[in-house]
Amino acid sequence: MSDLILFWHRRDLRSVDNVGLAEARKRSDRVVGVFCLDPVYLGRDDIAATRVTYMIGCLQELQKNYQKAGTQLIILHQPPIEGLPKLAKALDAKAVYLNRDVEPYGRERDRNVAEALKQINIEVQGYWDQLMHPPQEILTGGGKPYTVFSPYWRNWSSKPKAAPANSLEQAIGMTESEQEAARKVGAIPLPSAKELGFVWDNPLLLNPGTTAAQTRLEEFCDRAISDYKEQRNFPANEDGTSHLSAALKFGAIGVRTVWAATEQVAQNLRSDEAESSLRTWRQELAWREFYQHALFWFPELAEGVYRKLLKNFPWDNNPDYFRLGVKDGRAIRSWMPRCAR
């Protein structure tokens, strides 16, 4: 029988265009997914009910996609440092595959889990998935990280872009005895957001899961992307944005899939305005990576600014200025400190 590989999902809640998962399947047909409902993450004061509701919805679809592929997605409600090593040992897993994170908490978590796994002789393999380009790939001529977007964009946009990764297919899951072993170390049915203490009864802007994200991407590329440059400034009046931020944050859709969709759009442009709008939206994808690269190189950004000039920013909480700014965006620029323009 082939080696059993665990794939640890975090911000990549999909079975298509998932680099680490595709690499795990390339190595073995016995691939089992795992997701940890981390009490540390769920207990943070910035975790809203909408976020957890969306995440659970993505996990529901992901479990179904694992089943369609012939295998399972295990759910643990434990800190990863406790749950992952116990599960891997109980299943006699050969390796744990994962996609790397840029956030300080995530990187420290991954280092600790990797060390715990290596202590019980379980291999760990990490890949870059949430970015088109790893942070080490986009550097200045002097080999340093960028702190200004324009030169970063020129470098980033000049690099060839990878095609979407293979989908998970024809995998082999756990035996009945392995499923029982997983339950003994904490595997549980996927709970609802309400069961976790998060109540959200209103509609979500984007339905959870890969199917909804893919549908929204296609709709956006079919219509709104050609007018994006102008219509993005009026989100209250026009359906001019992609609405894909949640899907990209949780990895319900892969960034390579998104980029590939823009390449299809580029082949059918009919005006300079549409070309400019497409370029603007592609720049937003690059902005997303610019800030993730910045967080990777300057982890102090998770707590505040890293430029000395802005550490004691002179905020002026004047309600008259705020009302002017709401009425006419040009008024904001008239009183903003020069360093913030």
Secondary structure, DSSP 4 states (H G I P E B T S, - for coil): -PPEEEEEESS---SSS-HHHHHHHHH-SEEEEEEE--HHHHTSTT--HHHHHHHHHHHHHHHHHHHHHTS-EEEE-S-HHHHHHHHHHHTT-SEEEEE---SHHHHHHHHHHHHHHHHTT-EEEEE--SSSS-GGGS--TTS---SSHHHHHHHHHHS--PPPPPPP-S-----HHHHHHHHHTTEEPPPPTTTTT----SPPSS-SSHHHHHHHHHHHHHTGGGGHHHHTT-TTT---S---HHHHHHTSS-HHHHHHHHHHHHTT--SHHHHHHHHHHHHHHHHHHHHHHHHHH-GGGGTS---GGGTT------HHHHHHHHH-HHHHHHHS-GGG-
